[in-house]
Amino acid sequence: MTNEAAVTKFLSDYYAAFSTLNIQAILPYFHEPALLVGPLGVIPLPTPAALVPVFSPVMENLRQRQYGKSELKLQQLKLLSATSALAVGVAIRLKTDGEELERAGVTYLMHKTENGWKFAVFVLHDADEVARS
């Protein structure tokens, strides 16, 4: 499998794991350490367990709003080296009935480890900015 195919599979697998709304299912996708950049600023994530207080409230909020699953509309995937890749896209969250719940722009910087690809930097931003690029 090429690195590009492996990164695409990694992203697809992450979205499937996130769609379960099981916080433990997404922890293996994050590098130690990692950074989350979003509306609340820059949050250092020294271990995947540091994601629990950040993502658990998000997942609970989604459960309360009839969340069904997330899909990634990938706009750009660029291999930067044999061990780093950049992905830019829009995360589309859908309700259980298939109606769109919300969108978020996402940019991921991933690092390839001996255990496969991991998120090193996870950036949440305006989805409209991705559409314009």
N, CA, C and O atoms as CSV, one atom per row, in Angstrom:
chain,resi,resn,atom,element,x,y,z
A,1,MET,N,N,0.853,-1.178,0.000
A,1,MET,CA,C,0.000,0.000,0.000
A,1,MET,C,C,0.898,1.240,0.000
A,1,MET,O,O,1.853,1.318,0.773
A,2,THR,N,N,0.594,2.193,-0.855
A,2,THR,CA,C,1.365,3.429,-0.904
A,2,THR,C,C,1.089,4.259,0.345
A,2,THR,O,O,0.086,4.050,1.027
A,3,ASN,N,N,1.987,5.204,0.642
A,3,ASN,CA,C,1.757,6.087,1.782
A,3,ASN,C,C,0.473,6.886,1.613
A,3,ASN,O,O,-0.257,7.091,2.583
A,4,GLU,N,N,0.182,7.343,0.389
A,4,GLU,CA,C,-1.047,8.098,0.153
A,4,GLU,C,C,-2.276,7.246,0.456
A,4,GLU,O,O,-3.216,7.718,1.094
A,5,ALA,N,N,-2.272,6.007,0.006
A,5,ALA,CA,C,-3.391,5.101,0.282
A,5,ALA,C,C,-3.492,4.818,1.782
A,5,ALA,O,O,-4.592,4.738,2.329
A,6,ALA,N,N,-2.339,4.667,2.446
A,6,ALA,CA,C,-2.342,4.399,3.888
A,6,ALA,C,C,-2.901,5.594,4.665
A,6,ALA,O,O,-3.645,5.410,5.629
A,7,VAL,N,N,-2.549,6.809,4.256
A,7,VAL,CA,C,-3.079,8.002,4.927
A,7,VAL,C,C,-4.581,8.107,4.697
A,7,VAL,O,O,-5.329,8.411,5.626
A,8,THR,N,N,-5.025,7.863,3.481
A,8,THR,CA,C,-6.460,7.913,3.175
A,8,THR,C,C,-7.222,6.885,4.011
A,8,THR,O,O,-8.296,7.181,4.534
A,9,LYS,N,N,-6.672,5.689,4.136
A,9,LYS,CA,C,-7.306,4.647,4.967
A,9,LYS,C,C,-7.307,5.066,6.432
A,9,LYS,O,O,-8.303,4.875,7.130
A,10,PHE,N,N,-6.199,5.634,6.902
A,10,PHE,CA,C,-6.109,6.116,8.282
A,10,PHE,C,C,-7.232,7.117,8.571
A,10,PHE,O,O,-7.915,7.016,9.591
A,11,LEU,N,N,-7.416,8.080,7.667
A,11,LEU,CA,C,-8.463,9.090,7.856
A,11,LEU,C,C,-9.852,8.452,7.848
A,11,LEU,O,O,-10.699,8.794,8.672
A,12,SER,N,N,-10.081,7.538,6.930
A,12,SER,CA,C,-11.369,6.849,6.859
A,12,SER,C,C,-11.632,6.053,8.136
A,12,SER,O,O,-12.735,6.078,8.682
A,13,ASP,N,N,-10.606,5.351,8.601
A,13,ASP,CA,C,-10.753,4.574,9.837
A,13,ASP,C,C,-11.010,5.483,11.035
A,13,ASP,O,O,-11.803,5.143,11.914
A,14,TYR,N,N,-10.341,6.641,11.073
A,14,TYR,CA,C,-10.569,7.581,12.173
A,14,TYR,C,C,-12.024,8.070,12.165
A,14,TYR,O,O,-12.665,8.125,13.215
A,15,TYR,N,N,-12.537,8.420,11.000
A,15,TYR,CA,C,-13.912,8.906,10.924
A,15,TYR,C,C,-14.906,7.823,11.331
A,15,TYR,O,O,-15.927,8.122,11.952
A,16,ALA,N,N,-14.623,6.587,10.993
A,16,ALA,CA,C,-15.482,5.481,11.436
A,16,ALA,C,C,-15.420,5.341,12.956
A,16,ALA,O,O,-16.443,5.128,13.606
A,17,ALA,N,N,-14.217,5.462,13.519
A,17,ALA,CA,C,-14.069,5.366,14.977
A,17,ALA,C,C,-14.771,6.528,15.672
A,17,ALA,O,O,-15.465,6.323,16.668
A,18,PHE,N,N,-14.598,7.751,15.155
A,18,PHE,CA,C,-15.257,8.908,15.758
A,18,PHE,C,C,-16.771,8.745,15.716
A,18,PHE,O,O,-17.467,9.121,16.660
A,19,SER,N,N,-17.277,8.190,14.629
A,19,SER,CA,C,-18.722,8.036,14.451
A,19,SER,C,C,-19.363,7.140,15.500
A,19,SER,O,O,-20.580,7.181,15.680
A,20,THR,N,N,-18.567,6.332,16.197
A,20,THR,CA,C,-19.112,5.502,17.281
A,20,THR,C,C,-19.387,6.330,18.534
A,20,THR,O,O,-20.096,5.880,19.434
A,21,LEU,N,N,-18.826,7.543,18.595
A,21,LEU,CA,C,-18.897,8.412,19.774
A,21,LEU,C,C,-18.356,7.718,21.021
A,21,LEU,O,O,-18.797,7.988,22.138
A,22,ASN,N,N,-17.402,6.830,20.814
A,22,ASN,CA,C,-16.702,6.163,21.908
A,22,ASN,C,C,-15.317,6.804,21.995
A,22,ASN,O,O,-14.476,6.591,21.123
A,23,ILE,N,N,-15.087,7.573,23.026
A,23,ILE,CA,C,-13.832,8.307,23.159
A,23,ILE,C,C,-12.627,7.377,23.091
A,23,ILE,O,O,-11.600,7.738,22.516
A,24,GLN,N,N,-12.738,6.196,23.665
A,24,GLN,CA,C,-11.613,5.251,23.658
A,24,GLN,C,C,-11.257,4.798,22.238
A,24,GLN,O,O,-10.111,4.441,21.967
A,25,ALA,N,N,-12.233,4.812,21.342
A,25,ALA,CA,C,-12.000,4.364,19.963
A,25,ALA,C,C,-11.109,5.313,19.175
A,25,ALA,O,O,-10.459,4.893,18.218
A,26,ILE,N,N,-11.067,6.602,19.565
A,26,ILE,CA,C,-10.266,7.563,18.788
A,26,ILE,C,C,-8.869,7.792,19.358
A,26,ILE,O,O,-8.004,8.326,18.663
A,27,LEU,N,N,-8.636,7.406,20.587
A,27,LEU,CA,C,-7.347,7.688,21.235
A,27,LEU,C,C,-6.143,7.128,20.471
A,27,LEU,O,O,-5.118,7.806,20.401
A,28,PRO,N,N,-6.218,5.924,19.895
A,28,PRO,CA,C,-5.048,5.379,19.184
A,28,PRO,C,C,-4.651,6.152,17.926
A,28,PRO,O,O,-3.581,5.908,17.369
A,29,TYR,N,N,-5.477,7.060,17.481
A,29,TYR,CA,C,-5.195,7.811,16.257
A,29,TYR,C,C,-4.295,9.029,16.505
A,29,TYR,O,O,-3.878,9.691,15.554
A,30,PHE,N,N,-3.999,9.326,17.766
A,30,PHE,CA,C,-3.252,10.529,18.102
A,30,PHE,C,C,-1.823,10.210,18.534
A,30,PHE,O,O,-1.572,9.283,19.304
A,31,HIS,N,N,-0.911,11.002,18.014
A,31,HIS,CA,C,0.500,10.898,18.345
A,31,HIS,C,C,0.715,11.385,19.776
A,31,HIS,O,O,-0.087,12.151,20.308
A,32,GLU,N,N,1.805,10.932,20.391
A,32,GLU,CA,C,2.219,11.441,21.696
A,32,GLU,C,C,3.506,12.222,21.504
A,32,GLU,O,O,4.517,11.601,21.176
A,33,PRO,N,N,3.547,13.514,21.681
A,33,PRO,CA,C,2.440,14.431,21.958
A,33,PRO,C,C,1.753,14.860,20.663
A,33,PRO,O,O,2.224,14.575,19.562
A,34,ALA,N,N,0.636,15.548,20.828
A,34,ALA,CA,C,-0.092,16.129,19.705
A,34,ALA,C,C,-0.580,17.515,20.133
A,34,ALA,O,O,-0.546,17.865,21.312
A,35,LEU,N,N,-1.031,18.288,19.157
A,35,LEU,CA,C,-1.614,19.607,19.411
A,35,LEU,C,C,-2.991,19.684,18.783
A,35,LEU,O,O,-3.205,19.194,17.675
A,36,LEU,N,N,-3.909,20.291,19.483
A,36,LEU,CA,C,-5.234,20.589,18.957
A,36,LEU,C,C,-5.333,22.105,18.879
A,36,LEU,O,O,-5.158,22.801,19.879
A,37,VAL,N,N,-5.617,22.613,17.677
A,37,VAL,CA,C,-5.755,24.051,17.474
A,37,VAL,C,C,-7.195,24.302,17.054
A,37,VAL,O,O,-7.673,23.728,16.075
A,38,GLY,N,N,-7.881,25.159,17.796
A,38,GLY,CA,C,-9.280,25.405,17.481
A,38,GLY,C,C,-9.778,26.678,18.121
A,38,GLY,O,O,-8.989,27.538,18.513
A,39,PRO,N,N,-11.098,26.800,18.229
A,39,PRO,CA,C,-11.708,28.022,18.758
A,39,PRO,C,C,-11.243,28.388,20.174
A,39,PRO,O,O,-11.243,29.562,20.546
A,40,LEU,N,N,-10.852,27.391,20.952
A,40,LEU,CA,C,-10.414,27.659,22.329
A,40,LEU,C,C,-8.918,27.941,22.419
A,40,LEU,O,O,-8.392,28.157,23.511
A,41,GLY,N,N,-8.231,27.940,21.283
A,41,GLY,CA,C,-6.793,28.196,21.273
A,41,GLY,C,C,-6.013,26.939,20.962
A,41,GLY,O,O,-6.519,26.015,20.324
A,42,VAL,N,N,-4.772,26.916,21.420
A,42,VAL,CA,C,-3.883,25.779,21.196
A,42,VAL,C,C,-3.875,24.932,22.466
A,42,VAL,O,O,-3.537,25.412,23.548
A,43,ILE,N,N,-4.248,23.680,22.313
A,43,ILE,CA,C,-4.319,22.776,23.456
A,43,ILE,C,C,-3.266,21.681,23.272
A,43,ILE,O,O,-3.357,20.887,22.336
A,44,PRO,N,N,-2.276,21.635,24.150
A,44,PRO,CA,C,-1.287,20.561,24.062
A,44,PRO,C,C,-1.894,19.250,24.550
A,44,PRO,O,O,-2.606,19.213,25.554
A,45,LEU,N,N,-1.606,18.199,23.836
A,45,LEU,CA,C,-2.098,16.870,24.191
A,45,LEU,C,C,-0.884,15.964,24.386
A,45,LEU,O,O,-0.461,15.291,23.446
A,46,PRO,N,N,-0.318,15.938,25.593
A,46,PRO,CA,C,0.898,15.167,25.816
A,46,PRO,C,C,0.715,13.664,25.609
A,46,PRO,O,O,1.648,12.961,25.223
A,47,THR,N,N,-0.500,13.184,25.871
A,47,THR,CA,C,-0.833,11.774,25.653
A,47,THR,C,C,-2.233,11.715,25.045
A,47,THR,O,O,-2.997,12.672,25.173
A,48,PRO,N,N,-2.579,10.616,24.391
A,48,PRO,CA,C,-3.945,10.501,23.868
A,48,PRO,C,C,-5.012,10.644,24.971
A,48,PRO,O,O,-6.105,11.148,24.711
A,49,ALA,N,N,-4.705,10.211,26.173
A,49,ALA,CA,C,-5.671,10.334,27.278
A,49,ALA,C,C,-6.056,11.785,27.547
A,49,ALA,O,O,-7.130,12.044,28.090
A,50,ALA,N,N,-5.197,12.734,27.176
A,50,ALA,CA,C,-5.509,14.153,27.361
A,50,ALA,C,C,-6.664,14.587,26.472
A,50,ALA,O,O,-7.223,15.665,26.674
A,51,LEU,N,N,-7.029,13.772,25.496
A,51,LEU,CA,C,-8.172,14.077,24.633
A,51,LEU,C,C,-9.506,13.890,25.348
A,51,LEU,O,O,-10.501,14.513,24.980
A,52,VAL,N,N,-9.529,13.045,26.357
A,52,VAL,CA,C,-10.796,12.690,27.007
A,52,VAL,C,C,-11.567,13.921,27.484
A,52,VAL,O,O,-12.744,14.045,27.146
A,53,PRO,N,N,-10.965,14.846,28.255
A,53,PRO,CA,C,-11.748,16.004,28.699
A,53,PRO,C,C,-12.086,16.978,27.569
A,53,PRO,O,O,-12.985,17.806,27.717
A,54,VAL,N,N,-11.383,16.888,26.458
A,54,VAL,CA,C,-11.643,17.781,25.326
A,54,VAL,C,C,-12.758,17.218,24.437
A,54,VAL,O,O,-13.692,17.938,24.084
A,55,PHE,N,N,-12.664,15.943,24.079
A,55,PHE,CA,C,-13.602,15.352,23.130
A,55,PHE,C,C,-14.865,14.777,23.776
A,55,PHE,O,O,-15.904,14.714,23.119
A,56,SER,N,N,-14.807,14.360,25.030
A,56,SER,CA,C,-15.994,13.768,25.668
A,56,SER,C,C,-17.201,14.706,25.654
A,56,SER,O,O,-18.294,14.262,25.302
A,57,PRO,N,N,-17.053,15.998,26.024
A,57,PRO,CA,C,-18.215,16.895,25.974
A,57,PRO,C,C,-18.733,17.089,24.536
A,57,PRO,O,O,-19.938,17.219,24.321
A,58,VAL,N,N,-17.828,17.105,23.571
A,58,VAL,CA,C,-18.235,17.236,22.163
A,58,VAL,C,C,-19.080,16.038,21.767
A,58,VAL,O,O,-20.133,16.185,21.147
A,59,MET,N,N,-18.611,14.856,22.128
A,59,MET,CA,C,-19.346,13.634,21.780
A,59,MET,C,C,-20.697,13.575,22.484
A,59,MET,O,O,-21.689,13.158,21.887
A,60,GLU,N,N,-20.742,13.986,23.741
A,60,GLU,CA,C,-22.020,13.990,24.473
A,60,GLU,C,C,-23.002,14.959,23.822
A,60,GLU,O,O,-24.187,14.651,23.695
A,61,ASN,N,N,-22.518,16.122,23.412
A,61,ASN,CA,C,-23.366,17.095,22.728
A,61,ASN,C,C,-23.913,16.508,21.426
A,61,ASN,O,O,-25.086,16.701,21.107
A,62,LEU,N,N,-23.092,15.810,20.691
A,62,LEU,CA,C,-23.546,15.195,19.443
A,62,LEU,C,C,-24.609,14.129,19.704
A,62,LEU,O,O,-25.598,14.048,18.975
A,63,ARG,N,N,-24.409,13.313,20.737
A,63,ARG,CA,C,-25.411,12.292,21.103
A,63,ARG,C,C,-26.780,12.934,21.342
A,63,ARG,O,O,-27.806,12.402,20.918
A,64,GLN,N,N,-26.783,14.067,22.015
A,64,GLN,CA,C,-28.036,14.744,22.346
A,64,GLN,C,C,-28.717,15.352,21.119
A,64,GLN,O,O,-29.907,15.664,21.160
A,65,ARG,N,N,-27.966,15.519,20.027
A,65,ARG,CA,C,-28.525,16.136,18.819
A,65,ARG,C,C,-28.779,15.130,17.699
A,65,ARG,O,O,-28.818,15.501,16.526
A,66,GLN,N,N,-28.950,13.858,18.060
A,66,GLN,CA,C,-29.293,12.802,17.101
A,66,GLN,C,C,-28.205,12.578,16.057
A,66,GLN,O,O,-28.491,12.331,14.885
A,67,TYR,N,N,-26.968,12.668,16.496
A,67,TYR,CA,C,-25.832,12.432,15.619
A,67,TYR,C,C,-25.833,10.999,15.117
A,67,TYR,O,O,-26.115,10.061,15.863
A,68,GLY,N,N,-25.512,10.848,13.837
A,68,GLY,CA,C,-25.428,9.522,13.241
A,68,GLY,C,C,-24.017,9.127,12.847
A,68,GLY,O,O,-23.554,8.035,13.175
A,69,LYS,N,N,-23.329,10.028,12.137
A,69,LYS,CA,C,-21.962,9.725,11.706
A,69,LYS,C,C,-21.293,10.975,11.154
A,69,LYS,O,O,-21.930,12.003,10.925
A,70,SER,N,N,-19.979,10.847,10.948
A,70,SER,CA,C,-19.191,11.915,10.331
A,70,SER,C,C,-18.567,11.399,9.051
A,70,SER,O,O,-18.241,10.218,8.923
A,71,GLU,N,N,-18.409,12.313,8.109
A,71,GLU,CA,C,-17.740,11.996,6.848
A,71,GLU,C,C,-16.720,13.091,6.580
A,71,GLU,O,O,-16.923,14.245,6.959
A,72,LEU,N,N,-15.633,12.730,5.933
A,72,LEU,CA,C,-14.612,13.697,5.560
A,72,LEU,C,C,-14.683,13.953,4.063
A,72,LEU,O,O,-14.582,13.032,3.253
A,73,LYS,N,N,-14.860,15.217,3.715
A,73,LYS,CA,C,-14.765,15.634,2.320
A,73,LYS,C,C,-13.345,16.182,2.162
A,73,LYS,O,O,-13.068,17.337,2.485
A,74,LEU,N,N,-12.462,15.333,1.662
A,74,LEU,CA,C,-11.052,15.673,1.553
A,74,LEU,C,C,-10.824,16.614,0.380
A,74,LEU,O,O,-11.187,16.305,-0.755
A,75,GLN,N,N,-10.219,17.769,0.662
A,75,GLN,CA,C,-9.927,18.762,-0.367
A,75,GLN,C,C,-8.497,18.637,-0.871
A,75,GLN,O,O,-8.219,18.858,-2.050
A,76,GLN,N,N,-7.592,18.281,0.037
A,76,GLN,CA,C,-6.183,18.195,-0.326
A,76,GLN,C,C,-5.498,17.153,0.548
A,76,GLN,O,O,-5.732,17.082,1.754
A,77,LEU,N,N,-4.653,16.350,-0.081
A,77,LEU,CA,C,-3.802,15.422,0.639
A,77,LEU,C,C,-2.419,15.544,0.022
A,77,LEU,O,O,-2.240,15.341,-1.179
A,78,LYS,N,N,-1.447,15.878,0.856
A,78,LYS,CA,C,-0.088,16.082,0.353
A,78,LYS,C,C,0.888,15.348,1.250
A,78,LYS,O,O,0.945,15.584,2.457
A,79,LEU,N,N,1.652,14.454,0.645
A,79,LEU,CA,C,2.732,13.801,1.371
A,79,LEU,C,C,3.892,14.783,1.425
A,79,LEU,O,O,4.371,15.233,0.384
A,80,LEU,N,N,4.345,15.117,2.618
A,80,LEU,CA,C,5.430,16.063,2.799
A,80,LEU,C,C,6.783,15.359,2.834
A,80,LEU,O,O,7.807,15.939,2.473
A,81,SER,N,N,6.772,14.110,3.270
A,81,SER,CA,C,7.963,13.264,3.317
A,81,SER,C,C,7.478,11.835,3.496
A,81,SER,O,O,6.276,11.571,3.453
A,82,ALA,N,N,8.399,10.925,3.695
A,82,ALA,CA,C,8.007,9.527,3.916
A,82,ALA,C,C,7.293,9.340,5.258
A,82,ALA,O,O,6.621,8.332,5.475
A,83,THR,N,N,7.445,10.328,6.162
A,83,THR,CA,C,6.847,10.189,7.496
A,83,THR,C,C,5.930,11.340,7.896
A,83,THR,O,O,5.540,11.437,9.059
A,84,SER,N,N,5.579,12.212,6.959
A,84,SER,CA,C,4.652,13.294,7.303
A,84,SER,C,C,3.710,13.563,6.142
A,84,SER,O,O,4.083,13.454,4.974
A,85,ALA,N,N,2.491,13.914,6.491
A,85,ALA,CA,C,1.463,14.185,5.489
A,85,ALA,C,C,0.537,15.283,6.002
A,85,ALA,O,O,0.343,15.443,7.207
A,86,LEU,N,N,-0.024,16.030,5.069
A,86,LEU,CA,C,-0.951,17.118,5.360
A,86,LEU,C,C,-2.268,16.826,4.664
A,86,LEU,O,O,-2.293,16.510,3.475
A,87,ALA,N,N,-3.353,16.932,5.399
A,87,ALA,CA,C,-4.685,16.747,4.820
A,87,ALA,C,C,-5.552,17.934,5.207
A,87,ALA,O,O,-5.526,18.386,6.352
A,88,VAL,N,N,-6.322,18.437,4.245
A,88,VAL,CA,C,-7.242,19.550,4.462
A,88,VAL,C,C,-8.595,19.142,3.918
A,88,VAL,O,O,-8.690,18.585,2.824
A,89,GLY,N,N,-9.644,19.421,4.682
A,89,GLY,CA,C,-10.972,19.066,4.209
A,89,GLY,C,C,-12.061,19.627,5.090
A,89,GLY,O,O,-11.842,20.531,5.897
A,90,VAL,N,N,-13.237,19.065,4.914
A,90,VAL,CA,C,-14.409,19.461,5.687
A,90,VAL,C,C,-14.988,18.214,6.349
A,90,VAL,O,O,-15.289,17.223,5.683
A,91,ALA,N,N,-15.136,18.280,7.657
A,91,ALA,CA,C,-15.808,17.218,8.400
A,91,ALA,C,C,-17.299,17.515,8.362
A,91,ALA,O,O,-17.744,18.573,8.806
A,92,ILE,N,N,-18.055,16.583,7.836
A,92,ILE,CA,C,-19.509,16.744,7.732
A,92,ILE,C,C,-20.144,15.799,8.736
A,92,ILE,O,O,-19.952,14.584,8.673
A,93,ARG,N,N,-20.900,16.366,9.660
A,93,ARG,CA,C,-21.596,15.560,10.667
A,93,ARG,C,C,-23.056,15.433,10.267
A,93,ARG,O,O,-23.722,16.418,9.946
A,94,LEU,N,N,-23.536,14.198,10.295
A,94,LEU,CA,C,-24.899,13.898,9.863
A,94,LEU,C,C,-25.717,13.352,11.019
A,94,LEU,O,O,-25.187,12.696,11.916
A,95,LYS,N,N,-27.020,13.630,10.989
A,95,LYS,CA,C,-27.942,13.069,11.970
A,95,LYS,C,C,-28.233,11.617,11.604
A,95,LYS,O,O,-27.849,11.146,10.534
A,96,THR,N,N,-28.906,10.929,12.492
A,96,THR,CA,C,-29.248,9.532,12.246
A,96,THR,C,C,-30.141,9.379,11.018
A,96,THR,O,O,-30.136,8.325,10.381
A,97,ASP,N,N,-30.914,10.422,10.674
A,97,ASP,CA,C,-31.778,10.355,9.490
A,97,ASP,C,C,-31.059,10.794,8.205
A,97,ASP,O,O,-31.677,10.854,7.142
A,98,GLY,N,N,-29.759,11.099,8.302
A,98,GLY,CA,C,-28.978,11.495,7.139
A,98,GLY,C,C,-28.942,12.990,6.883
A,98,GLY,O,O,-28.192,13.449,6.022
A,99,GLU,N,N,-29.744,13.764,7.618
A,99,GLU,CA,C,-29.741,15.219,7.463
A,99,GLU,C,C,-28.428,15.778,8.014
A,99,GLU,O,O,-27.913,15.301,9.025
A,100,GLU,N,N,-27.895,16.801,7.331
A,100,GLU,CA,C,-26.651,17.404,7.788
A,100,GLU,C,C,-26.864,18.154,9.091
A,100,GLU,O,O,-27.799,18.943,9.229
A,101,LEU,N,N,-25.985,17.894,10.037
A,101,LEU,CA,C,-26.036,18.532,11.351
A,101,LEU,C,C,-25.138,19.761,11.383
A,101,LEU,O,O,-25.548,20.831,11.831
A,102,GLU,N,N,-23.897,19.596,10.898
A,102,GLU,CA,C,-22.949,20.709,10.892
A,102,GLU,C,C,-21.727,20.343,10.065
A,102,GLU,O,O,-21.518,19.189,9.692
A,103,ARG,N,N,-20.929,21.364,9.794
A,103,ARG,CA,C,-19.667,21.198,9.075
A,103,ARG,C,C,-18.573,21.917,9.835
A,103,ARG,O,O,-18.807,22.921,10.508
A,104,ALA,N,N,-17.380,21.382,9.711
A,104,ALA,CA,C,-16.209,22.040,10.299
A,104,ALA,C,C,-15.033,21.846,9.364
A,104,ALA,O,O,-14.817,20.754,8.838
A,105,GLY,N,N,-14.280,22.905,9.160
A,105,GLY,CA,C,-13.046,22.779,8.409
A,105,GLY,C,C,-12.016,22.069,9.277
A,105,GLY,O,O,-11.932,22.312,10.481
A,106,VAL,N,N,-11.238,21.195,8.660
A,106,VAL,CA,C,-10.216,20.452,9.388
A,106,VAL,C,C,-8.916,20.434,8.585
A,106,VAL,O,O,-8.918,20.287,7.363
A,107,THR,N,N,-7.827,20.586,9.300
A,107,THR,CA,C,-6.501,20.419,8.716
A,107,THR,C,C,-5.738,19.511,9.656
A,107,THR,O,O,-5.673,19.747,10.863
A,108,TYR,N,N,-5.164,18.475,9.088
A,108,TYR,CA,C,-4.426,17.496,9.879
A,108,TYR,C,C,-2.982,17.420,9.395
A,108,TYR,O,O,-2.724,17.350,8.193
A,109,LEU,N,N,-2.054,17.434,10.328
A,109,LEU,CA,C,-0.667,17.124,10.043
A,109,LEU,C,C,-0.418,15.782,10.717
A,109,LEU,O,O,-0.553,15.655,11.934
A,110,MET,N,N,-0.058,14.791,9.926
A,110,MET,CA,C,0.097,13.438,10.430
A,110,MET,C,C,1.552,13.000,10.356
A,110,MET,O,O,2.306,13.430,9.483
A,111,HIS,N,N,1.925,12.143,11.284
A,111,HIS,CA,C,3.284,11.603,11.345
A,111,HIS,C,C,3.185,10.081,11.308
A,111,HIS,O,O,2.343,9.485,11.980
A,112,LYS,N,N,4.045,9.469,10.522
A,112,LYS,CA,C,4.070,8.008,10.430
A,112,LYS,C,C,5.005,7.460,11.500
A,112,LYS,O,O,6.181,7.820,11.554
A,113,THR,N,N,4.479,6.597,12.340
A,113,THR,CA,C,5.250,5.957,13.408
A,113,THR,C,C,5.410,4.472,13.074
A,113,THR,O,O,4.934,4.010,12.037
A,114,GLU,N,N,6.071,3.742,13.940
A,114,GLU,CA,C,6.177,2.291,13.732
A,114,GLU,C,C,4.815,1.612,13.836
A,114,GLU,O,O,4.653,0.478,13.385
A,115,ASN,N,N,3.836,2.294,14.425
A,115,ASN,CA,C,2.471,1.771,14.547
A,115,ASN,C,C,1.523,2.367,13.518
A,115,ASN,O,O,0.306,2.232,13.648
A,116,GLY,N,N,2.061,3.021,12.501
A,116,GLY,CA,C,1.222,3.614,11.465
A,116,GLY,C,C,1.087,5.115,11.629
A,116,GLY,O,O,1.788,5.733,12.431
A,117,TRP,N,N,0.188,5.687,10.866
A,117,TRP,CA,C,-0.027,7.138,10.859
A,117,TRP,C,C,-0.755,7.575,12.106
A,117,TRP,O,O,-1.604,6.855,12.630
A,118,LYS,N,N,-0.413,8.779,12.586
A,118,LYS,CA,C,-1.036,9.371,13.782
A,118,LYS,C,C,-1.200,10.870,13.550
A,118,LYS,O,O,-0.425,11.484,12.817
A,119,PHE,N,N,-2.217,11.451,14.184
A,119,PHE,CA,C,-2.386,12.898,14.146
A,119,PHE,C,C,-1.346,13.545,15.061
A,119,PHE,O,O,-1.268,13.217,16.245
A,120,ALA,N,N,-0.550,14.460,14.514
A,120,ALA,CA,C,0.396,15.225,15.317
A,120,ALA,C,C,-0.183,16.604,15.623
A,120,ALA,O,O,-0.043,17.116,16.733
A,121,VAL,N,N,-0.837,17.197,14.620
A,121,VAL,CA,C,-1.511,18.488,14.786
A,121,VAL,C,C,-2.893,18.364,14.163
A,121,VAL,O,O,-3.038,17.908,13.029
A,122,PHE,N,N,-3.899,18.774,14.914
A,122,PHE,CA,C,-5.302,18.635,14.546
A,122,PHE,C,C,-5.892,20.041,14.632
A,122,PHE,O,O,-6.022,20.582,15.729
A,123,VAL,N,N,-6.254,20.646,13.490
A,123,VAL,CA,C,-6.728,22.026,13.467
A,123,VAL,C,C,-8.193,22.058,13.037
A,123,VAL,O,O,-8.556,21.522,11.990
A,124,LEU,N,N,-9.022,22.690,13.852
A,124,LEU,CA,C,-10.434,22.914,13.514
A,124,LEU,C,C,-10.584,24.368,13.096
A,124,LEU,O,O,-10.069,25.266,13.762
A,125,HIS,N,N,-11.286,24.602,11.998
A,125,HIS,CA,C,-11.436,25.967,11.508
A,125,HIS,C,C,-12.740,26.096,10.713
A,125,HIS,O,O,-13.506,25.140,10.594
A,126,ASP,N,N,-12.972,27.269,10.185
A,126,ASP,CA,C,-14.188,27.563,9.435
A,126,ASP,C,C,-14.237,26.722,8.168
A,126,ASP,O,O,-13.279,26.723,7.395
A,127,ALA,N,N,-15.318,26.013,7.943
A,127,ALA,CA,C,-15.473,25.188,6.745
A,127,ALA,C,C,-15.510,26.023,5.491
A,127,ALA,O,O,-15.096,25.551,4.432
A,128,ASP,N,N,-15.997,27.267,5.572
A,128,ASP,CA,C,-16.067,28.126,4.399
A,128,ASP,C,C,-14.681,28.472,3.864
A,128,ASP,O,O,-14.513,28.679,2.662
A,129,GLU,N,N,-13.684,28.536,4.754
A,129,GLU,CA,C,-12.326,28.848,4.298
A,129,GLU,C,C,-11.778,27.722,3.432
A,129,GLU,O,O,-11.043,27.982,2.480
A,130,VAL,N,N,-12.120,26.489,3.741
A,130,VAL,CA,C,-11.674,25.340,2.944
A,130,VAL,C,C,-12.330,25.378,1.571
A,130,VAL,O,O,-11.689,25.086,0.562
A,131,ALA,N,N,-13.607,25.739,1.536
A,131,ALA,CA,C,-14.337,25.781,0.268
A,131,ALA,C,C,-13.766,26.811,-0.689
A,131,ALA,O,O,-13.836,26.640,-1.906
A,132,ARG,N,N,-13.197,27.887,-0.140
A,132,ARG,CA,C,-12.647,28.962,-0.990
A,132,ARG,C,C,-11.261,28.629,-1.525
A,132,ARG,O,O,-10.815,29.224,-2.505
A,133,SER,N,N,-10.578,27.684,-0.890
A,133,SER,CA,C,-9.196,27.413,-1.308
A,133,SER,C,C,-9.113,26.459,-2.468
A,133,SER,O,O,-8.016,26.139,-2.927
